[in-house]
Amino acid sequence: MGSLSRFKINEQQVIQETIEGEAVIVNLVSGNYYSLDKVGADVWGNIENGKSVEEILEVIPRLYRGDPAVMETSVKSLIDDLVKEDLIVPDASADEGSPQSPAASTAETQAVEEFEAPVLKKYSDMQDLLLLDPIHEVDEGGWPNVKPDRDDEG
Amino acid sequence: MVPAGEKSGPASQKVGEADPLAFFDEAYRAFEEAERKTDGATERFFDIADYRVRLRFSSPALVPIITPALEHLEADRSPTPALTVCVWDSASTGVGMPAPPWTSENYGARGEITGYSNDRIHTVFDLGSGVLSMLDLERNLGIFWVRDADRLPFWESGAPLRIIFHWWMRRHENQLTHAAAVGNAEGGVLLVGRGGSGKSTTALACLDSRLKFVSDDYCLVRTRPVPHVYSIYSSGKLTFGSLEKFPGLETVFSQVETIKADKMLYFLGKKYYGKIASGFPLRAILLPHVRGGTDTSLEPVSQIAALRALAPSSIFQLPGAGRSEFETLARLVKEIPCYALALGTDLRQIPEVISELLDG
């Protein structure tokens, strides 16, 4: 992870929804989509709420029982994955302080669940529907040549 | 062939220089010229989601490609259609489409032309089919053009004009959605999941029951004031292996085309139009999956699992779709219950299980 410790959702290319503690995240540019649950969804929600990495590392041990060192490594690893997949980007307003958010109220929460390392599940089955290569040839009228038949979704 | 970027016209097209309305008007004038020059210009009317839609064909060439999937919604001529789409090809009319004023760098991942879509005009060139789709939302006027009707991939005929319909219908709060739907006048279910999950098997298994068919592949969904689904196409895709499960089903189809070695595109025939509902309120979302064993059953599934099955395949197939469409589909999964539909080999149980859910 880089020196910046606060990230935000890459809203230029990402749409996402969290329902009942699970998140589905769609990268409109790459064609990939993702899911997160439990710890992963909590990390995602805290990023969405403007928490820094340090603040997230304080929140997670209040929600889950486990080895703090393992939690830190796992959460940082997940954040690295989110960055690599262009789902989050460094927050340029990082020095302006953390906004108050519902996650702040977790300070008094009793940890009841066992910690499980978060996994970013990635789905790439929609990529065939996107033009990911540049157009190389056009006809005499200036219109692109049609690429070979694709495997249409059904 | 000419390398991209070396065609005549502007060497580059910056967004600030683009004039989408001017190009739309140029394309429309070309359509009118094609209509004038050709014998056999014709109009057809359809009622889609309570809107009367007029299709203006400049020649007969595209009529048998565009209309079969819509015929169950055919309507009387109207002097005041809500939407008009001008449909033409250059090969049968001898009139070319004006050269695009943009360059290869303007093409987006889903065919969107950067700088040529705004609040009023939408422009997409689909690299898979070679179709140019344009829509002027202010005049409720669309343009669908392809070089040569005979070279249009015929999977395009399974969901014709879907990009134009997507843009126009979302303005009217109807979301084009990749899903099947079956039910009755009181209510029905949306069947979601990727190819091979069992959507088509479920939809077709209900043809021989009191449930009606709304869609196999695409339908229109609205969430306000209450969740509702509308039929748009009578077509669907099916593997030949799945067809073997339904002896005699071929007689239900008016037309069958082979997409790939193992997959076909079908259209429900006229005598089954009575089995197609124009729409109904939505009561549940089902995620079919093929399970070993004889019996079919339902189990509750999370809303997020339903959204994951529903949203990506709908959004990535529709240029310009994004946050707004995602929010509509997220609202839908929160408003009605979601179930996994485990499909058994006794296909008669499928409509029975769905009917029990709807009657319950």
Boltz contact constraints between the chains, C-beta under 6 A:
constraints:
  - contact:
      token1: [A, 15]
      token2: [B, 323]
      max_distance: 6.0
  - contact:
      token1: [A, 15]
      token2: [B, 326]
      max_distance: 6.0
  - contact:
      token1: [A, 17]
      token2: [B, 330]
      max_distance: 6.0
  - contact:
      token1: [A, 19]
      token2: [B, 303]
      max_distance: 6.0
  - contact:
      token1: [A, 19]
      token2: [B, 304]
      max_distance: 6.0
  - contact:
      token1: [A, 22]
      token2: [B, 304]
      max_distance: 6.0
  - contact:
      token1: [A, 24]
      token2: [B, 304]
      max_distance: 6.0
  - contact:
      token1: [A, 24]
      token2: [B, 307]
      max_distance: 6.0
  - contact:
      token1: [A, 24]
      token2: [B, 308]
      max_distance: 6.0
  - contact:
      token1: [A, 26]
      token2: [B, 312]
      max_distance: 6.0
  - contact:
      token1: [A, 28]
      token2: [B, 322]
      max_distance: 6.0
  - contact:
      token1: [A, 33]
      token2: [B, 312]
      max_distance: 6.0
  - contact:
      token1: [A, 126]
      token2: [B, 312]
      max_distance: 6.0
  - contact:
      token1: [A, 126]
      token2: [B, 316]
      max_distance: 6.0
  - contact:
      token1: [A, 129]
      token2: [B, 316]
      max_distance: 6.0
  - contact:
      token1: [A, 129]
      token2: [B, 317]
      max_distance: 6.0
  - contact:
      token1: [A, 130]
      token2: [B, 109]
      max_distance: 6.0
  - contact:
      token1: [A, 131]
      token2: [B, 109]
      max_distance: 6.0
  - contact:
      token1: [A, 131]
      token2: [B, 127]
      max_distance: 6.0
  - contact:
      token1: [A, 135]
      token2: [B, 4]
      max_distance: 6.0
  - contact:
      token1: [A, 135]
      token2: [B, 104]
      max_distance: 6.0
  - contact:
      token1: [A, 135]
      token2: [B, 107]
      max_distance: 6.0
  - contact:
      token1: [A, 136]
      token2: [B, 4]
      max_distance: 6.0
  - contact:
      token1: [A, 137]
      token2: [B, 1]
      max_distance: 6.0
  - contact:
      token1: [A, 138]
      token2: [B, 2]
      max_distance: 6.0
  - contact:
      token1: [A, 138]
      token2: [B, 4]
      max_distance: 6.0
  - contact:
      token1: [A, 138]
      token2: [B, 7]
      max_distance: 6.0
  - contact:
      token1: [A, 141]
      token2: [B, 96]
      max_distance: 6.0
  - contact:
      token1: [A, 141]
      token2: [B, 99]
      max_distance: 6.0
  - contact:
      token1: [A, 142]
      token2: [B, 7]
      max_distance: 6.0
  - contact:
      token1: [A, 142]
      token2: [B, 99]
      max_distance: 6.0
  - contact:
      token1: [A, 142]
      token2: [B, 100]
      max_distance: 6.0
  - contact:
      token1: [A, 146]
      token2: [B, 130]
      max_distance: 6.0
  - contact:
      token1: [A, 147]
      token2: [B, 127]
      max_distance: 6.0
  - contact:
      token1: [A, 150]
      token2: [B, 128]
      max_distance: 6.0
  - contact:
      token1: [A, 152]
      token2: [B, 155]
      max_distance: 6.0
  - contact:
      token1: [A, 153]
      token2: [B, 195]
      max_distance: 6.0
  - contact:
      token1: [A, 153]
      token2: [B, 313]
      max_distance: 6.0
  - contact:
      token1: [A, 154]
      token2: [B, 195]
      max_distance: 6.0
  - contact:
      token1: [A, 154]
      token2: [B, 237]
      max_distance: 6.0
